[in-house]
Structures are given as structure tokens and as C-alpha cells.
Amino acid sequence: MAKKNELPALMAALLVTFALLGGGAWWLKNSLLGDTSAVGNNGQPAASTDSSSSVQSTGSGSNGQALLSEDVSATKQKGLDALADNDYDTAKAEFTAALAERKNDPESLIYLNNAEIGEGNAYTLAMIVPAGSSQSAAAELMRGAAQAQVDINNAGGIDGTPIKLRLINDDDDKETASEIASELVDDKDVLGVIGHYSSGTTLAAAEVYEAGQLPMISPTSTAVDISSAGDYIFRTVPSDRLAAATLSRYVLGELNENKAVVFYTEESAYSKSVKSEFTTELLSNGGEVVANFDVSASGFDERQALAEAKENGATVLMLALNTATIDIANDVIRENAQDLPMVGGDSLYNPIILKDSEADALGLVVAVPWHILSHVQTPFVAESRQLWGGDVNWRTATAYDAVKALAAGLEDDQSREGLATALAGSGLTVEGATDAIRFLPTGDRNQASQLVEVVPGTRSGTGYDYEPVK
């Protein structure tokens, strides 16, 4: 296959709106998981009647079971059982009823969409979510994918052929992700992958996808190393380099501070990437990092670390921490008690921060790919609010964009190699949730980060919200 910067252009993607009963809100920790009972057909296209999935031994579960879900209703379980038995009429009825009971459950909507296709021709995409490690993140990602699936299929699919989504849980675990990737590479029904969640997990799986020539688009992984992962690896989220540049400019230009302390963890590729890029950007523009603290190191103590940082002259606090260390981030935020101004990477955009740190988090500025309040008049936001009954966050928007980008590539070519070639085309422009999707030759998204700040508010239900920095 030719390199990305040598590849041809692609036609623009589908534009459509859709309305469906919805409820709930983005901050809820909904029970989400990847069941493998609803599989798609091969991409030539030809119908497949096998409702089983090859991806069962790697943590994704068995047919008819909502894995890691904490409150699967009897109605939803009937739908799962019916889908596993290829009883699509019953599945449609039960998932419709399940959505009436719990309107913000994207898993039920995805399986309803799949049941609507039944044994008809479809193009199959696999969606990998971290249901075992973060139910809320899994729900956010599935909402974006479900909304995109609705839009694409209601607009007639890909030249009349709809999209099926196969949901799989990898627990955000590197080894599990690699095993799942191997099985998906071998399953020729699957034409593309949406995932994985964290940068470390994505990097582990990306090696397998690249070797097996299976296109993957991550909606959430931002580590700089992903830029060199290969010709089949893409993402709909900006890299840490862009986020770090945005944060550095804010620290130096808006806060008028130039001495930072950075908290990070050596156990996360994402965290190390944010730390490295922020340090480089700050140094390049006249600032410096006067102290670094690995929160995963033995004996780490946030009080002692902050005291040492201040002794070294730190005037701003940078939290380059990941989702797995969110509790430690809260410890640092509370210990800081609004003393030093705080900035952070996109993992700090988390309802747990608002709930646990409360007023101590006020003023925290985080770089994110997207925020709903910057796009309130767009069709995507109107549709998402009608579907889910509340505001969605950036993970939902970038997951939506990942599915839309893959669908646009399939319009050009239904083979894996052709799909990757189409995605990498220099003239590719896909209509995303609210912004056009364009990939750089590295597979990165050509889009800047934006800054949001923790302020008092009522949208999240915690008394605090993230809002765009004015």
C-alpha cells in the first residue's frame, strides 16, 4: 500500500439527521459492555447468518450476555437472548421496550440497529470499549457510535448496505487488546475497528492491526507515539503535541506563569506523552518544569510533593495523569486547595473530578478535543440531546467521527486495504459531528485542542461543570 501522503482523495461523507426517544446525561455511569452476539456480514457484501463471534476468549464474553453491566433489565436480556438466537423480530421488540425503560442506553440502541438489519447484507465494524475498567467511558463512546450508526443507516447505508457494529470489551488491558486484535485480523467479516481507549492499549493493539492490515481509528488515544504506528492506524482526536502546545500557551500567556510542577505516572504511555510534550513546549517558549513527580512511585505523597515543588519555585501545577490515576489526581487537587493554578490533559475531563474535588477543582483548565457549549447550534448536538436526553462530551463526538470516517472510506472501497487508502487520501474531508474530519499523513486528526475550565454550574449534577475558557 502507498504511504499516507501519497494516497488519493475521497468523496465527502453522508449528512443526515435523525430523532429517537432518548434520556439520561453524559455524566451518568451507565452499564456498558461488549456482547458479541450481534455480528455483521462480510464486506463484499454477502449476508452472514452466523450470530456468534470469534472474539470470545479475550474478555468480550459470550452470546446473549451483557458483560459487566450492572443493571440489565429483564427486557434487555430478552433482546440479547433473541439476538443470539437470530430471532430478529423479537429482538427488535425487546430492545425497543428496553430503550423505553432506559432511554440513554446506547448498547440497546446499537443492538436494535443490528436487529433491524437481521441477516441482510451489512458492513461490519468492531467497536472496542473499556467496559471492565470504565463503564462511564464505555457509555460515552457507545453513544457516539450508536448515533453515527443511526445516521448512516437511515441515510441508506453505504450505497444501500447498512453498518453493523460488533461491541467488544477489552478491559483497557494491553494483553487483552492484542489478543482481540489478532482475532479481528483473522475475522474477514470485520472491515475496520473503532478503538482502543487508552494510548498504551491502542499502541499494543496497533502493532497487530498494522501487521494484519486492518484499519483502526481510535477516538480517544492521544500519545505522540501513535503517529508512527503505521499506515492502517488513525485517530479522530488530536495528539498530545497539540494539546501540550495549547496548555503551554495558556500557562505562559494567560496565567503569566513560567515555572511548573508536573504530576504523571510512568505506568501510562499517555501520561508520559503529555508530560514530555508539555515540558518541551514550555521550555521552547521560555518556561521551565522545576519538578516532576511520578505518582506511581513507591512512597509518593502529594503533600510532600507539593511542598517540595513550591520550595523549587513552582507557580503552576500540571496534572499529566490518566484515568487509572484519577483518584490520585483528586488527592493532589484537594491538597493544592486552589493555591497554585492547575492545568491538565484530557483525562482530567472526568465527572469524578467534579464530584470528588468539588470547590478545590475550581479553575482547573483542561485541554480537550471538543466541547458541547462551543457547538450548541449544530444538528449533532440537537440530535444527541434528543437521543440521550442530556449533553454529551468529547468522547461521544470523537467516537461518532470515527464511525463516520470509516463509513466514508467504505463508500470508496470495501476492502481493508482500500479502506485504509481512502482514509489516508490527501483530499479526504468527512463531515464529522461538528467539524470536518481530515487526517494528516501520520493518521492524526488535523484539529486543534480547546481549553475548558471547572466552574460552578448545574449541568453535571455535581454543582460544578467544565465550560470553555473565555
Order of alpha helices (4+ residues) and beta strands (2+ residues): alpha-alpha-alpha-beta-alpha-beta-alpha-beta-alpha-beta-beta-alpha-beta-alpha-beta-alpha-beta-alpha-beta-alpha-beta-alpha-alpha-alpha-beta-beta-beta-beta
